[in-house]
Amino acid sequence: MKKKIIIPVIIIVILLIPTTIWGYISFKKNSVEDSVHDYLIDSGKQESDIVELEPFVANLSGNKNYMVSVKIKGDEKTYFYYKNESGDVILESTKTGDHVE
């Protein structure tokens, strides 16, 4: 009787772990994207000026692991933002072509 219960539990756990990890990463990326979008609008950017907001995993430590690349209309630079521990949006770096600042 116990074997009939253990196998479905193991299958559920095996499916639940990757789904939970994927959900957490998606949540963090979307949270940072929303915060950066709000920050740009509050900083005076128009919605039509924002060409691209792309959240990604940056392979850095802490909150810098979840970043958003931003492209603004009429600006050749790409801006990279993250959200720090206190919830503030921070400009981590900019990139023009192959040059990172």
Backbone hydrogen bonds in HBPLUS format (Angstrom, degrees):
<---DONOR---> <-ACCEPTOR-->    atom                        ^
c    i                          cat <-CA-CA->   ^        H-A-AA   ^      H-
h    n   atom  resd res      DA  || num        DHA   H-A  angle D-A-AA Bond
n    s   type  num  typ     dist DA aas  dist angle  dist       angle   num
A0005-ILE N   A0002-LYS O   3.16 MM   3  5.25 133.3  2.39  97.4 109.6     1
A0006-ILE N   A0002-LYS O   2.93 MM   4  6.12 159.7  1.97 153.9 160.0     2
A0007-ILE N   A0003-LYS O   3.35 MM   4  6.28 171.2  2.36 146.5 147.2     3
A0009-VAL N   A0005-ILE O   3.28 MM   4  6.43 157.8  2.33 148.4 154.9     4
A0010-ILE N   A0006-ILE O   2.91 MM   4  6.12 159.2  1.95 156.5 161.9     5
A0011-ILE N   A0007-ILE O   3.04 MM   4  6.28 160.4  2.08 152.2 157.3     6
A0012-ILE N   A0008-PRO O   2.92 MM   4  6.12 158.9  1.96 147.3 153.1     7
A0013-VAL N   A0009-VAL O   2.95 MM   4  6.17 161.2  1.99 151.3 156.1     8
A0014-ILE N   A0010-ILE O   2.92 MM   4  6.10 161.0  1.96 150.4 155.8     9
A0015-LEU N   A0011-ILE O   3.02 MM   4  6.24 148.7  2.12 145.3 153.3    10
A0016-LEU N   A0012-ILE O   2.79 MM   4  5.87 146.6  1.90 146.2 156.8    11
A0017-ILE N   A0013-VAL O   3.10 MM   4  6.12 161.2  2.13 155.7 156.0    12
A0020-THR N   A0016-LEU O   2.91 MM   4  6.00 154.0  1.97 150.6 157.3    13
A0021-ILE N   A0017-ILE O   3.05 MM   4  6.29 162.6  2.08 155.0 159.4    14
A0022-TRP N   A0018-PRO O   2.91 MM   4  6.05 167.8  1.92 150.9 154.4    15
A0023-GLY N   A0019-THR O   2.94 MM   4  6.04 156.3  2.00 142.9 149.9    16
A0024-TYR N   A0020-THR O   2.94 MM   4  6.14 155.3  2.00 148.7 154.7    17
A0025-ILE N   A0021-ILE O   3.04 MM   4  6.28 168.2  2.06 156.2 158.5    18
A0026-SER N   A0022-TRP O   2.95 MM   4  6.10 162.8  1.98 150.0 155.3    19
A0027-PHE N   A0023-GLY O   2.91 MM   4  6.01 156.3  1.97 144.3 151.1    20
A0028-LYS N   A0024-TYR O   2.96 MM   4  6.22 164.9  1.98 154.0 157.1    21
A0029-LYS N   A0025-ILE O   2.98 MM   4  6.18 166.8  2.00 153.1 156.7    22
A0030-ASN N   A0026-SER O   2.95 MM   4  6.06 166.6  1.97 151.3 155.2    23
A0031-SER N   A0027-PHE O   2.85 MM   4  5.95 152.2  1.92 148.9 157.3    24
A0032-VAL N   A0028-LYS O   3.04 MM   4  6.23 162.0  2.07 150.7 154.3    25
A0033-GLU N   A0029-LYS O   2.95 MM   4  6.14 159.8  1.99 147.8 154.1    26
A0034-ASP N   A0030-ASN O   2.93 MM   4  6.08 163.0  1.96 148.0 151.9    27
A0035-SER N   A0031-SER O   3.04 MM   4  6.23 158.1  2.09 145.0 151.2    28
A0036-VAL N   A0032-VAL O   2.88 MM   4  6.07 161.4  1.92 154.7 159.3    29
A0037-HIS N   A0033-GLU O   2.93 MM   4  6.10 160.0  1.97 149.2 155.2    30
A0038-ASP N   A0034-ASP O   2.98 MM   4  6.18 166.1  2.00 149.6 153.1    31
A0039-TYR N   A0035-SER O   2.89 MM   4  6.06 154.6  1.95 144.4 152.2    32
A0040-LEU N   A0036-VAL O   2.89 MM   4  6.13 160.6  1.93 153.8 157.8    33
A0041-ILE N   A0037-HIS O   3.06 MM   4  6.31 163.9  2.08 154.2 158.2    34
A0042-ASP N   A0038-ASP O   2.86 MM   4  6.01 162.4  1.89 151.1 156.6    35
A0043-SER N   A0039-TYR O   2.86 MM   4  6.00 131.1  2.11 139.7 153.1    36
A0045-LYS N   A0040-LEU O   3.02 MM   5  5.52 156.0  2.08 159.8 152.2    37
A0044-GLY N   A0041-ILE O   3.11 MM   3  5.35 160.7  2.15 108.3 112.7    38
A0049-ASP N   A0046-GLN O   2.93 MM   3  5.18 146.6  2.04 106.1 116.5    39
A0050-ILE N   A0047-GLU O   3.32 MM   3  5.61 148.0  2.43 104.1 112.3    40
A0073-LYS N   A0049-ASP O   2.71 MM  24  5.01 168.2  1.73 153.5 157.7    41
A0051-VAL N   A0071-LYS O   2.88 MM  20  5.39 142.2  2.02 142.0 151.1    42
A0052-GLU N   A0071-LYS O   3.28 MM  19  5.05 158.5  2.33 133.7 133.5    43
A0071-LYS N   A0052-GLU O   3.00 MM  19  5.05 155.9  2.06 140.6 144.7    44
A0054-GLU N   A0069-SER O   2.92 MM  15  5.14 162.4  1.95 148.4 154.1    45
A0069-SER N   A0054-GLU O   2.96 MM  15  5.14 166.1  1.98 133.8 133.9    46
A0056-PHE N   A0067-MET O   2.81 MM  11  5.55 154.9  1.87 156.0 157.6    47
A0067-MET N   A0056-PHE O   3.02 MM  11  5.55 161.2  2.06 164.8 167.8    48
A0058-ALA N   A0065-ASN O   2.63 MM   7  4.78 160.6  1.66 137.4 143.9    49
A0065-ASN N   A0062-GLY O   3.13 MM   3  5.83 163.5  2.16 116.9 121.4    50
A0066-TYR N   A0063-ASN O   3.24 MM   3  5.94 159.0  2.29 117.0 120.7    51
A0068-VAL N   A0081-TYR O   2.92 MM  13  5.33 149.1  2.02 147.1 154.6    52
A0081-TYR N   A0068-VAL O   2.99 MM  13  5.33 164.0  2.01 152.2 154.5    53
A0070-VAL N   A0079-TYR O   2.72 MM   9  4.99 150.5  1.80 148.1 156.4    54
A0079-TYR N   A0070-VAL O   2.92 MM   9  4.99 167.5  1.94 148.3 149.9    55
A0075-ASP N   A0072-ILE O   3.13 MM   3  5.51 151.2  2.21 139.7 136.0    56
A0078-THR N   A0095-LYS O   2.83 MM  17  5.10 150.8  1.91 143.0 152.9    57
A0095-LYS N   A0078-THR O   2.81 MM  17  5.10 143.2  1.95 144.4 155.3    58
A0080-PHE N   A0093-SER O   2.88 MM  13  5.35 156.4  1.94 169.9 163.9    59
A0092-GLU N   A0080-PHE O   2.69 MM  12  5.55 153.1  1.76 155.4 165.0    60
A0093-SER N   A0080-PHE O   3.42 MM  13  5.35 154.4  2.49 133.6 139.2    61
A0082-TYR N   A0090-ILE O   2.97 MM   8  5.44 150.6  2.06 148.5 158.0    62
A0090-ILE N   A0082-TYR O   2.78 MM   8  5.44 170.9  1.79 167.9 171.1    63
A0084-ASN N   A0088-ASP O   2.90 MM   4  5.54 157.7  1.95 161.0 160.4    64
A0087-GLY N   A0084-ASN O   2.95 MM   3  5.30 161.0  1.99 114.7 120.4    65
A0101-GLU N   A0094-THR O   2.79 MM   7  5.28 167.5  1.81 152.6 156.7    66
A0096-THR N   A0099-HIS O   2.84 MM   3  5.24 162.4  1.87 157.0 160.2    67
A0099-HIS N   A0096-THR O   2.91 MM   3  5.24 152.8  1.99 141.2 137.0    68
